[in-house]
Amino acid sequence: MENTPLQAANGDKVSDGVDLPFNFDHTSGVAPRAHIISYQVCWPGNGGDPYAGCPEEAILAAFEDAIRDGVDVINFSIGGGENFPWEDPMELAFLSAREAGISVAAAAGNSGPYFYSADHTSPWVTTVGASTHDRTLDAGKTRITAFESTGPAFTIPKNDIVGKGFTDEISGQFVLAEHYPDPNPNDGYAAKTCNAPFPVGTFTADQIVVCERGDIPRVDKAINVQAGGAGGLVLQNVNFNDPLVADRFVIPGINVSSSVGFSLKNWINRSNGTARGTITAHVNDYLLDEEKGNLLAYFSSMGPSRYIDNLVPDVTAPGVNIYAANSDDQPFTNNPSASDWTMMSGTSMASPHVAGAMTLLTQLHPDWTPAEIQSALMLTANEVKFQPYAGSAPTTLPYNFMAGAGAIDVAKADATGLIMDETIDGYMAANPNNGGIVNWLNLPSMVDMNCEKECSWMRTVKATKDGSWTVSTEVKEDGATLVATPSQFSLKAGETQTIMVKMTVPSVTSYAVDPDDGDSPWDGNNNYALFNGQLMLTESTGSSPELHMPVVALSNYDQLPFAKQIEFNREQGAETFVVNTDNYSQFTPRYYGLVKPRAGFHFVHNLAKEQL
């Protein structure tokens, strides 16, 4: 679409939105010529409304319809706690879709940044985290300036007060709404919050009224002070975490942060009615800044899976401040935000980007399976970084479970020289409850959450074009090694190559401790530590972008038993057990003696480490 207006909701249940004074030159989906089928699976209300939620039976029916309709890709922007994939109807529906040749992108969830917070960890679905894009819109920038008053000079703000609002310029006297009679005495706070219309003649057209945010829609506060005759509005945030919002009020106005509340009110209170200043006309900044892109969203959910050895999320995609189509008819919610367009954030916005990318790759490579399409996106994904705090320099992610393989790049995925496939039978056979091993699946990532000394994986790649490849590895943490065999290979298009990968993690170490001081002898050890690395594949002639597979291993050395219980059900008996002490330089068992057996009772032989 051309010249798409930036919009805001007006609070009505049915509305095309309020056009703001900014237009995007062009708006488009990731796959603009794709045909879209929408399956209604959720009630129309939001949280707290009587008709809210997404019944599982409706979702499963929609999957059956989508398979029957022959769609190519399914986007699933619906959350829910993680479940064991081979026993959960939803996850098995994803598997049925893949068996039908359908790619599925699913939102990872917005419960970050915490381990084990990701949804949909099945190895046959592409789970999507959220990252930023490189387009920065700072619309409705305005400020209060040209302060003056006859009050004490030290009360006059020394610097401009910045804020937001789509506004024309206005100069006038600044007054506090709380200094005027309460238009709704039963409320008690209607004056300072401007929650009710002020009587005609309360203000003059030369006055700019300061109201506190809260309780009612922001734009209604401007209507209420306009009713009293005011010419302008300052909407002051009350809470520190209230965002600045660029609204289009019925009169010139600005939204300012709570941090300026004291200085603003002190200036007005000490001015004896002479506080004057100017709200400037708004300006809009719309910039492309590559450094702003591919930063992990603070809310994006993380792995690992609680149940299986699988990387989650698989990839990330833009999910922060996405301008998206919106419902203009919202009659079943108590808090409608109806409009044709709106700005949204969440992994529910990131997942459709991946679904669109899958759609393009399906068109470009109709012979690729869903597993091969997923592998192309993962192998070619770009690095994702994060900002530890606002304004800090972007830094490398410490864990692969934060962003998976990285941020998708459709052009690079299309140009990949290698892809990877897995069969439906392979997925079914990997069920660990039936003796399967998930990390044996041919996935474009490697995870082992039970790595004792060393762990290994086998992966098979297929060439999409002729090429000669060099295999290299890297590990982020000291003490671990990652080795791949072979280190080089050549393939013709259609040929395959198996790669063996082995990670060695350091032995258990511990700080010297006094066994009698009450400290745990395990303090300071590296057991249960995550080791993160990647396997890199580089084509010698540059016919393919560099490819990579994330690798994660959790060091998990067996510990000595705290107690060994032996049960004899007859007068005589013997039992032998072995304790492996290879990981301990010194070991002295501490015996507490045997308990005289009695019928119907057990005795316990305790073992404890004296020293490490």
PAVO-406932 format. One record per residue (C-alpha): residue number from 1; residue in three letters; x, y, z. Coordinates in pm, whole numbers. Example, Ala and Ser with C-alpha at 12.3 -4.5 7.8 and 13.67 -1.06 7.14 Angstrom:
2
[1,"ala",[1230,-450,780]] [2,"ser",[1367,-106,714]] 
//
This chain:
612
[1,"met",[0,0,0]] [2,"glu",[114,354,-68]] [3,"asn",[94,646,177]] [4,"thr",[-38,445,470]] [5,"pro",[-135,678,755]] [6,"leu",[-12,628,1108]] [7,"gln",[-321,568,1317]] [8,"ala",[-442,575,1675]] [9,"ala",[-754,429,1831]] [10,"asn",[-1023,662,1966]] [11,"gly",[-1168,415,2218]] [12,"asp",[-1477,330,2010]] [13,"lys",[-1572,-34,1964]] [14,"val",[-1609,17,1590]] [15,"ser",[-1364,256,1426]] [16,"asp",[-1135,285,1126]] [17,"gly",[-892,468,1353]] [18,"val",[-778,827,1379]] [19,"asp",[-526,926,1110]] [20,"leu",[-223,1099,1260]] [21,"pro",[-15,1356,1071]] [22,"phe",[240,1103,942]] [23,"asn",[227,868,643]] [24,"phe",[443,566,563]] [25,"asp",[549,588,199]] [26,"his",[491,218,150]] [27,"thr",[366,-76,358]] [28,"ser",[388,-442,260]] [29,"gly",[381,-787,410]] [30,"val",[679,-1022,383]] [31,"ala",[507,-1218,106]] [32,"pro",[283,-950,-50]] [33,"arg",[124,-1170,-318]] [34,"ala",[43,-1462,-92]] [35,"his",[-318,-1572,-51]] [36,"ile",[-422,-1564,315]] [37,"ile",[-681,-1786,482]] [38,"ser",[-779,-1687,837]] [39,"tyr",[-921,-1952,1068]] [40,"gln",[-1121,-1816,1363]] [41,"val",[-997,-2010,1669]] [42,"cys",[-1013,-1752,1949]] [43,"trp",[-1297,-1573,2122]] [44,"pro",[-1311,-1203,2029]] [45,"gly",[-1243,-1060,2377]] [46,"asn",[-918,-986,2555]] [47,"gly",[-802,-1099,2898]] [48,"gly",[-1070,-1030,3156]] [49,"asp",[-1352,-1018,2902]] [50,"pro",[-1633,-1275,2917]] [51,"tyr",[-1554,-1412,2570]] [52,"ala",[-1176,-1460,2572]] [53,"gly",[-929,-1740,2509]] [54,"cys",[-859,-1992,2234]] [55,"pro",[-1029,-2332,2282]] [56,"glu",[-804,-2622,2191]] [57,"glu",[-1079,-2802,2001]] [58,"ala",[-1120,-2499,1774]] [59,"ile",[-745,-2483,1707]] [60,"leu",[-728,-2854,1624]] [61,"ala",[-1025,-2820,1390]] [62,"ala",[-851,-2530,1217]] [63,"phe",[-539,-2742,1162]] [64,"glu",[-753,-3012,1007]] [65,"asp",[-917,-2752,781]] [66,"ala",[-582,-2601,684]] [67,"ile",[-441,-2942,591]] [68,"arg",[-755,-3017,393]] [69,"asp",[-735,-2677,222]] [70,"gly",[-380,-2744,110]] [71,"val",[-212,-2438,258]] [72,"asp",[167,-2407,230]] [73,"val",[242,-2232,561]] [74,"ile",[68,-2187,896]] [75,"asn",[139,-1903,1136]] [76,"phe",[57,-1979,1500]] [77,"ser",[68,-1664,1715]] [78,"ile",[-93,-1830,2017]] [79,"gly",[88,-1897,2342]] [80,"gly",[54,-2156,2614]] [81,"gly",[284,-2341,2850]] [82,"glu",[530,-2596,2716]] [83,"asn",[407,-2957,2699]] [84,"phe",[572,-3288,2612]] [85,"pro",[557,-3287,2230]] [86,"trp",[463,-3651,2169]] [87,"glu",[166,-3639,2408]] [88,"asp",[26,-3292,2342]] [89,"pro",[-258,-3260,2084]] [90,"met",[-139,-2915,1974]] [91,"glu",[219,-3021,1912]] [92,"leu",[100,-3334,1729]] [93,"ala",[-115,-3109,1510]] [94,"phe",[206,-2927,1413]] [95,"leu",[357,-3266,1324]] [96,"ser",[55,-3356,1112]] [97,"ala",[96,-3027,927]] [98,"arg",[463,-3101,858]] [99,"glu",[368,-3449,738]] [100,"ala",[128,-3280,493]] [101,"gly",[413,-3064,361]] [102,"ile",[311,-2751,555]] [103,"ser",[566,-2529,731]] [104,"val",[460,-2399,1074]] [105,"ala",[596,-2091,1249]] [106,"ala",[496,-2056,1616]] [107,"ala",[548,-1769,1860]] [108,"ala",[794,-1853,2139]] [109,"gly",[607,-1642,2395]] [110,"asn",[660,-1312,2575]] [111,"ser",[778,-1435,2915]] [112,"gly",[1147,-1349,2876]] [113,"pro",[1416,-1306,2970]] [114,"tyr",[1398,-1626,3175]] [115,"phe",[1521,-1979,3109]] [116,"tyr",[1254,-2242,3038]] [117,"ser",[1000,-1975,2938]] [118,"ala",[954,-2070,2570]] [119,"asp",[640,-2232,2431]] [120,"his",[621,-2488,2148]] [121,"thr",[955,-2667,2175]] [122,"ser",[874,-2952,1934]] [123,"pro",[1158,-3034,1694]] [124,"trp",[916,-3028,1399]] [125,"val",[802,-2667,1440]] [126,"thr",[994,-2342,1387]] [127,"thr",[970,-2154,1717]] [128,"val",[1022,-1780,1680]] [129,"gly",[1164,-1525,1922]] [130,"ala",[1141,-1148,1878]] [131,"ser",[1412,-903,1780]] [132,"thr",[1416,-542,1665]] [133,"his",[1419,-403,1312]] [134,"asp",[1633,-122,1176]] [135,"arg",[1354,128,1104]] [136,"thr",[1312,389,1374]] [137,"leu",[998,600,1388]] [138,"asp",[1007,882,1638]] [139,"ala",[683,1059,1553]] [140,"gly",[514,1343,1735]] [141,"lys",[830,1484,1893]] [142,"thr",[759,1809,2070]] [143,"arg",[868,2005,2376]] [144,"ile",[784,2285,2616]] [145,"thr",[1020,2580,2582]] [146,"ala",[1052,2959,2630]] [147,"phe",[974,2943,3003]] [148,"glu",[915,3272,3185]] [149,"ser",[755,3396,3505]] [150,"thr",[793,3667,3771]] [151,"gly",[843,3404,4038]] [152,"pro",[1182,3296,4182]] [153,"ala",[1434,3249,3904]] [154,"phe",[1551,2913,4039]] [155,"thr",[1203,2765,3982]] [156,"ile",[1207,2834,3609]] [157,"pro",[1308,2513,3423]] [158,"lys",[1658,2553,3282]] [159,"asn",[1610,2303,2998]] [160,"asp",[1329,2232,2756]] [161,"ile",[1083,1962,2866]] [162,"val",[1063,1702,2590]] [163,"gly",[747,1506,2522]] [164,"lys",[512,1361,2265]] [165,"gly",[206,1485,2085]] [166,"phe",[81,1553,1735]] [167,"thr",[24,1921,1791]] [168,"asp",[37,2270,1651]] [169,"glu",[240,2531,1835]] [170,"ile",[73,2718,2119]] [171,"ser",[200,2979,2364]] [172,"gly",[15,3074,2678]] [173,"gln",[-20,3067,3054]] [174,"phe",[40,2731,3222]] [175,"val",[-206,2640,3497]] [176,"leu",[-270,2331,3713]] [177,"ala",[-611,2169,3679]] [178,"glu",[-603,2083,4050]] [179,"his",[-628,2456,4135]] [180,"tyr",[-979,2473,3990]] [181,"pro",[-1311,2349,4133]] [182,"asp",[-1364,1978,4094]] [183,"pro",[-1611,1922,3807]] [184,"asn",[-1719,1597,3969]] [185,"pro",[-1713,1632,4352]] [186,"asn",[-1811,1269,4398]] [187,"asp",[-1485,1166,4235]] [188,"gly",[-1252,1370,4450]] [189,"tyr",[-973,1356,4192]] [190,"ala",[-1155,1469,3877]] [191,"ala",[-992,1812,3885]] [192,"lys",[-623,1716,3876]] [193,"thr",[-687,1415,3652]] [194,"cys",[-937,1600,3428]] [195,"asn",[-1168,1301,3440]] [196,"ala",[-1484,1505,3386]] [197,"pro",[-1573,1805,3167]] [198,"phe",[-1498,2141,3328]] [199,"pro",[-1778,2401,3326]] [200,"val",[-1778,2654,3045]] [201,"gly",[-1565,2954,3136]] [202,"thr",[-1337,2771,3379]] [203,"phe",[-1036,2850,3160]] [204,"thr",[-945,3096,2888]] [205,"ala",[-820,3018,2538]] [206,"asp",[-479,3153,2644]] [207,"gln",[-439,2889,2915]] [208,"ile",[-259,2552,2888]] [209,"val",[-390,2313,3153]] [210,"val",[-170,2050,3324]] [211,"cys",[-363,1727,3393]] [212,"glu",[-243,1398,3543]] [213,"arg",[-268,1078,3342]] [214,"gly",[-495,791,3441]] [215,"asp",[-846,643,3472]] [216,"ile",[-993,750,3136]] [217,"pro",[-863,764,2775]] [218,"arg",[-589,1024,2734]] [219,"val",[-763,1204,2448]] [220,"asp",[-1079,1249,2660]] [221,"lys",[-887,1467,2905]] [222,"ala",[-824,1719,2627]] [223,"ile",[-1197,1718,2549]] [224,"asn",[-1274,1786,2915]] [225,"val",[-1043,2088,2945]] [226,"gln",[-1155,2218,2605]] [227,"ala",[-1511,2213,2743]] [228,"gly",[-1391,2451,3011]] [229,"gly",[-1245,2689,2750]] [230,"ala",[-874,2595,2764]] [231,"gly",[-653,2637,2459]] [232,"gly",[-393,2366,2533]] [233,"leu",[-309,2059,2742]] [234,"val",[-8,1911,2921]] [235,"leu",[-71,1546,3009]] [236,"gln",[169,1446,3286]] [237,"asn",[254,1081,3344]] [238,"val",[215,966,3703]] [239,"asn",[405,637,3701]] [240,"phe",[772,603,3616]] [241,"asn",[705,325,3365]] [242,"asp",[427,506,3178]] [243,"pro",[543,546,2816]] [244,"leu",[531,877,2634]] [245,"val",[255,859,2373]] [246,"ala",[203,1087,2076]] [247,"asp",[-172,1152,2076]] [248,"arg",[-368,1389,1855]] [249,"phe",[-572,1589,2102]] [250,"val",[-863,1815,2007]] [251,"ile",[-648,2107,2121]] [252,"pro",[-269,2149,2108]] [253,"gly",[-113,1921,2368]] [254,"ile",[191,1731,2490]] [255,"asn",[249,1418,2700]] [256,"val",[542,1454,2943]] [257,"ser",[710,1205,3177]] [258,"ser",[652,1175,3552]] [259,"ser",[1014,1278,3618]] [260,"val",[942,1641,3525]] [261,"gly",[629,1663,3737]] [262,"phe",[789,1832,4038]] [263,"ser",[982,2098,3845]] [264,"leu",[683,2174,3622]] [265,"lys",[439,2212,3912]] [266,"asn",[688,2398,4129]] [267,"trp",[743,2651,3850]] [268,"ile",[367,2705,3811]] [269,"asn",[296,2717,4185]] [270,"arg",[569,2974,4255]] [271,"ser",[490,3194,3953]] [272,"asn",[188,3379,4102]] [273,"gly",[-5,3315,3781]] [274,"thr",[270,3438,3547]] [275,"ala",[407,3103,3423]] [276,"arg",[419,3125,3046]] [277,"gly",[580,2912,2779]] [278,"thr",[539,2747,2442]] [279,"ile",[449,2397,2327]] [280,"thr",[629,2357,1995]] [281,"ala",[476,2207,1683]] [282,"his",[558,1837,1648]] [283,"val",[821,1690,1417]] [284,"asn",[854,1333,1287]] [285,"asp",[1179,1137,1246]] [286,"tyr",[1174,821,1035]] [287,"leu",[1520,672,998]] [288,"leu",[1699,358,885]] [289,"asp",[1966,262,1138]] [290,"glu",[2129,-79,1097]] [291,"glu",[2265,-69,1452]] [292,"lys",[1909,-65,1585]] [293,"gly",[1824,-392,1410]] [294,"asn",[1864,-752,1528]] [295,"leu",[1862,-671,1899]] [296,"leu",[1685,-926,2117]] [297,"ala",[1353,-804,2258]] [298,"tyr",[1360,-797,2636]] [299,"phe",[1028,-987,2650]] [300,"ser",[1123,-1269,2411]] [301,"ser",[1094,-1612,2575]] [302,"met",[1397,-1838,2607]] [303,"gly",[1482,-2207,2617]] [304,"pro",[1586,-2465,2701]] [305,"ser",[1302,-2713,2678]] [306,"arg",[1193,-2872,3002]] [307,"tyr",[1145,-3205,2828]] [308,"ile",[1381,-3264,2536]] [309,"asp",[1721,-3179,2390]] [310,"asn",[1617,-2918,2135]] [311,"leu",[1716,-2559,2063]] [312,"val",[1444,-2301,2135]] [313,"pro",[1375,-2055,1999]] [314,"asp",[1494,-2168,1656]] [315,"val",[1522,-1817,1509]] [316,"thr",[1414,-1460,1571]] [317,"ala",[1236,-1208,1351]] [318,"pro",[1118,-847,1390]] [319,"gly",[867,-830,1674]] [320,"val",[915,-483,1826]] [321,"asn",[704,-186,1710]] [322,"ile",[552,-359,1409]] [323,"tyr",[293,-160,1215]] [324,"ala",[24,-417,1150]] [325,"ala",[-331,-450,1026]] [326,"asn",[-581,-432,1310]] [327,"ser",[-944,-520,1376]] [328,"asp",[-1175,-222,1326]] [329,"asp",[-1468,-401,1492]] [330,"gln",[-1415,-495,1860]] [331,"pro",[-1758,-514,2025]] [332,"phe",[-1675,-789,2276]] [333,"thr",[-1400,-625,2478]] [334,"asn",[-1418,-376,2760]] [335,"asn",[-1108,-199,2633]] [336,"pro",[-1143,-166,2256]] [337,"ser",[-860,-32,2040]] [338,"ala",[-1031,-55,1704]] [339,"ser",[-853,84,1397]] [340,"asp",[-737,-27,1056]] [341,"trp",[-371,-13,1158]] [342,"thr",[-185,-26,1487]] [343,"met",[163,-63,1632]] [344,"met",[219,-397,1806]] [345,"ser",[505,-581,1978]] [346,"gly",[550,-945,2074]] [347,"thr",[662,-1280,1939]] [348,"ser",[312,-1293,1788]] [349,"met",[439,-1023,1551]] [350,"ala",[772,-1203,1491]] [351,"ser",[615,-1536,1396]] [352,"pro",[424,-1398,1092]] [353,"his",[753,-1261,958]] [354,"val",[891,-1615,959]] [355,"ala",[568,-1751,807]] [356,"gly",[605,-1496,527]] [357,"ala",[968,-1596,477]] [358,"met",[865,-1962,458]] [359,"thr",[604,-1869,198]] [360,"leu",[865,-1699,-20]] [361,"leu",[1103,-1995,11]] [362,"thr",[820,-2235,-77]] [363,"gln",[764,-2039,-397]] [364,"leu",[1135,-2013,-474]] [365,"his",[1209,-2379,-393]] [366,"pro",[888,-2584,-432]] [367,"asp",[1091,-2906,-401]] [368,"trp",[1214,-2824,-48]] [369,"thr",[1043,-2995,246]] [370,"pro",[932,-2796,552]] [371,"ala",[1237,-2930,739]] [372,"glu",[1465,-2808,458]] [373,"ile",[1299,-2466,458]] [374,"gln",[1350,-2440,834]] [375,"ser",[1713,-2546,797]] [376,"ala",[1775,-2282,529]] [377,"leu",[1646,-2010,762]] [378,"met",[1847,-2136,1058]] [379,"leu",[2174,-2205,877]] [380,"thr",[2183,-1856,726]] [381,"ala",[2045,-1652,1018]] [382,"asn",[2226,-1335,1122]] [383,"glu",[2374,-1264,1463]] [384,"val",[2140,-1123,1728]] [385,"lys",[2278,-901,2003]] [386,"phe",[2122,-745,2309]] [387,"gln",[2141,-433,2523]] [388,"pro",[2191,-516,2892]] [389,"tyr",[2015,-190,2976]] [390,"ala",[1864,105,2789]] [391,"gly",[2124,311,2609]] [392,"ser",[2405,59,2654]] [393,"ala",[2614,-65,2363]] [394,"pro",[2487,-387,2201]] [395,"thr",[2680,-694,2311]] [396,"thr",[2703,-1060,2216]] [397,"leu",[2440,-1295,2356]] [398,"pro",[2584,-1525,2623]] [399,"tyr",[2350,-1819,2553]] [400,"asn",[2225,-1981,2233]] [401,"phe",[1893,-2041,2409]] [402,"met",[1821,-1667,2393]] [403,"ala",[1791,-1621,2013]] [404,"gly",[1849,-1966,1865]] [405,"ala",[2028,-1961,1532]] [406,"gly",[1970,-1586,1497]] [407,"ala",[1766,-1339,1292]] [408,"ile",[1619,-1466,966]] [409,"asp",[1754,-1340,632]] [410,"val",[1538,-1453,339]] [411,"ala",[1787,-1358,68]] [412,"lys",[2063,-1559,235]] [413,"ala",[1827,-1852,297]] [414,"asp",[1740,-1857,-73]] [415,"ala",[2113,-1866,-160]] [416,"thr",[2213,-2138,87]] [417,"gly",[2442,-2406,-51]] [418,"leu",[2334,-2670,202]] [419,"ile",[2004,-2780,352]] [420,"met",[1898,-3049,600]] [421,"asp",[1600,-3283,611]] [422,"glu",[1431,-3515,858]] [423,"thr",[1151,-3767,812]] [424,"ile",[819,-3795,993]] [425,"asp",[918,-4146,1101]] [426,"gly",[1236,-3999,1244]] [427,"tyr",[1041,-3749,1453]] [428,"met",[810,-4021,1583]] [429,"ala",[1098,-4255,1666]] [430,"ala",[1273,-3981,1868]] [431,"asn",[1009,-3994,2143]] [432,"pro",[1224,-4030,2457]] [433,"asn",[941,-4201,2646]] [434,"asn",[968,-4483,2394]] [435,"gly",[1346,-4503,2406]] [436,"gly",[1412,-4245,2134]] [437,"ile",[1692,-3989,2138]] [438,"val",[1594,-3639,2030]] [439,"asn",[1944,-3510,1969]] [440,"trp",[1994,-3782,1706]] [441,"leu",[1742,-3603,1484]] [442,"asn",[1895,-3432,1180]] [443,"leu",[1831,-3077,1305]] [444,"pro",[2027,-2761,1213]] [445,"ser",[2129,-2725,1578]] [446,"met",[2281,-2950,1844]] [447,"val",[2180,-2973,2210]] [448,"asp",[2275,-3217,2486]] [449,"met",[2153,-3131,2836]] [450,"asn",[2323,-3436,2988]] [451,"cys",[2681,-3408,2867]] [452,"glu",[2923,-3598,3091]] [453,"lys",[3283,-3534,2982]] [454,"glu",[3190,-3541,2614]] [455,"cys",[2886,-3555,2389]] [456,"ser",[2853,-3607,2018]] [457,"trp",[2610,-3552,1733]] [458,"met",[2583,-3663,1372]] [459,"arg",[2435,-3429,1109]] [460,"thr",[2375,-3481,738]] [461,"val",[2367,-3193,489]] [462,"lys",[2256,-3195,126]] [463,"ala",[2402,-2967,-139]] [464,"thr",[2175,-2733,-335]] [465,"lys",[2466,-2652,-571]] [466,"asp",[2819,-2771,-640]] [467,"gly",[3071,-2658,-382]] [468,"ser",[3375,-2727,-166]] [469,"trp",[3332,-2670,204]] [470,"thr",[3552,-2601,506]] [471,"val",[3421,-2697,850]] [472,"ser",[3525,-2498,1157]] [473,"thr",[3405,-2460,1515]] [474,"glu",[3409,-2218,1805]] [475,"val",[3310,-2230,2173]] [476,"lys",[3227,-1923,2383]] [477,"glu",[3329,-2057,2724]] [478,"asp",[3681,-2151,2833]] [479,"gly",[3763,-2513,2902]] [480,"ala",[3538,-2675,2642]] [481,"thr",[3639,-2796,2296]] [482,"leu",[3433,-2858,1984]] [483,"val",[3566,-3077,1701]] [484,"ala",[3400,-3163,1368]] [485,"thr",[3492,-3437,1121]] [486,"pro",[3558,-3409,830]] [487,"ser",[3717,-3066,825]] [488,"gln",[3667,-3037,448]] [489,"phe",[3443,-3192,183]] [490,"ser",[3313,-3134,-169]] [491,"leu",[2964,-3206,-301]] [492,"lys",[2776,-3193,-626]] [493,"ala",[2420,-3060,-619]] [494,"gly",[2195,-3325,-463]] [495,"glu",[2476,-3513,-287]] [496,"thr",[2492,-3550,92]] [497,"gln",[2765,-3541,354]] [498,"thr",[2757,-3664,713]] [499,"ile",[2942,-3459,974]] [500,"met",[3042,-3587,1319]] [501,"val",[3059,-3326,1595]] [502,"lys",[3202,-3379,1944]] [503,"met",[3208,-3138,2237]] [504,"thr",[3429,-3201,2540]] [505,"val",[3337,-3020,2859]] [506,"pro",[3578,-2965,3151]] [507,"ser",[3583,-3204,3442]] [508,"val",[3417,-3107,3768]] [509,"thr",[3636,-2862,3961]] [510,"ser",[3580,-2694,4292]] [511,"tyr",[3735,-2428,4509]] [512,"ala",[3921,-2553,4815]] [513,"val",[3680,-2562,5107]] [514,"asp",[3691,-2658,5470]] [515,"pro",[3468,-2967,5504]] [516,"asp",[3376,-2865,5857]] [517,"asp",[3283,-2500,5796]] [518,"gly",[2932,-2571,5677]] [519,"asp",[2999,-2480,5312]] [520,"ser",[2888,-2717,5042]] [521,"pro",[3189,-2894,4881]] [522,"trp",[3014,-2831,4547]] [523,"asp",[3041,-2451,4578]] [524,"gly",[3216,-2300,4278]] [525,"asn",[3212,-2608,4055]] [526,"asn",[3129,-2600,3685]] [527,"asn",[2884,-2886,3694]] [528,"tyr",[2548,-2794,3538]] [529,"ala",[2719,-2516,3340]] [530,"leu",[2609,-2435,2984]] [531,"phe",[2869,-2440,2709]] [532,"asn",[2774,-2263,2388]] [533,"gly",[2936,-2292,2050]] [534,"gln",[2869,-2323,1682]] [535,"leu",[2971,-2521,1378]] [536,"met",[3057,-2309,1074]] [537,"leu",[3047,-2420,709]] [538,"thr",[3225,-2201,454]] [539,"glu",[3208,-2255,76]] [540,"ser",[3546,-2187,-85]] [541,"thr",[3422,-1996,-391]] [542,"gly",[3165,-1783,-208]] [543,"ser",[2870,-1935,-393]] [544,"ser",[2687,-1972,-62]] [545,"pro",[2663,-1748,243]] [546,"glu",[2851,-1881,546]] [547,"leu",[2636,-2133,732]] [548,"his",[2630,-2218,1099]] [549,"met",[2464,-2453,1348]] [550,"pro",[2434,-2356,1716]] [551,"val",[2567,-2605,1972]] [552,"val",[2474,-2623,2342]] [553,"ala",[2591,-2871,2603]] [554,"leu",[2506,-2880,2972]] [555,"ser",[2786,-3027,3182]] [556,"asn",[2618,-3294,3391]] [557,"tyr",[2862,-3515,3579]] [558,"asp",[2712,-3783,3797]] [559,"gln",[2744,-3703,4167]] [560,"leu",[2820,-3941,4452]] [561,"pro",[2508,-4080,4616]] [562,"phe",[2412,-3922,4944]] [563,"ala",[2271,-4253,5063]] [564,"lys",[2249,-4608,4940]] [565,"gln",[1947,-4808,5048]] [566,"ile",[1970,-5188,5052]] [567,"glu",[1661,-5396,5119]] [568,"phe",[1683,-5765,5218]] [569,"asn",[1366,-5971,5209]] [570,"arg",[1525,-6289,5342]] [571,"glu",[1761,-6401,5623]] [572,"gln",[2068,-6397,5402]] [573,"gly",[2167,-6182,5106]] [574,"ala",[2433,-5970,4943]] [575,"glu",[2436,-5668,4716]] [576,"thr",[2727,-5500,4542]] [577,"phe",[2730,-5147,4411]] [578,"val",[3003,-4941,4247]] [579,"val",[3072,-4570,4300]] [580,"asn",[3281,-4405,4026]] [581,"thr",[3523,-4159,4189]] [582,"asp",[3716,-4063,3873]] [583,"asn",[3606,-3701,3908]] [584,"tyr",[3745,-3664,4259]] [585,"ser",[4115,-3638,4346]] [586,"gln",[4059,-3760,4702]] [587,"phe",[3774,-3962,4840]] [588,"thr",[3717,-4098,5187]] [589,"pro",[3379,-4249,5270]] [590,"arg",[3233,-4160,5606]] [591,"tyr",[3063,-4452,5773]] [592,"tyr",[2788,-4403,6021]] [593,"gly",[2757,-4771,6097]] [594,"leu",[2501,-5031,6006]] [595,"val",[2161,-5040,6161]] [596,"lys",[2058,-5373,6305]] [597,"pro",[1793,-5509,6071]] [598,"arg",[1447,-5570,6198]] [599,"ala",[1156,-5730,6021]] [600,"gly",[966,-5476,5815]] [601,"phe",[1239,-5208,5844]] [602,"his",[1516,-5084,5616]] [603,"phe",[1867,-4979,5701]] [604,"val",[2063,-4706,5528]] [605,"his",[2438,-4699,5464]] [606,"asn",[2542,-4334,5429]] [607,"leu",[2826,-4214,5211]] [608,"ala",[2976,-3867,5224]] [609,"lys",[3275,-3695,5068]] [610,"glu",[3546,-3591,5313]] [611,"gln",[3750,-3392,5063]] [612,"leu",[3760,-3301,4696]] 
//
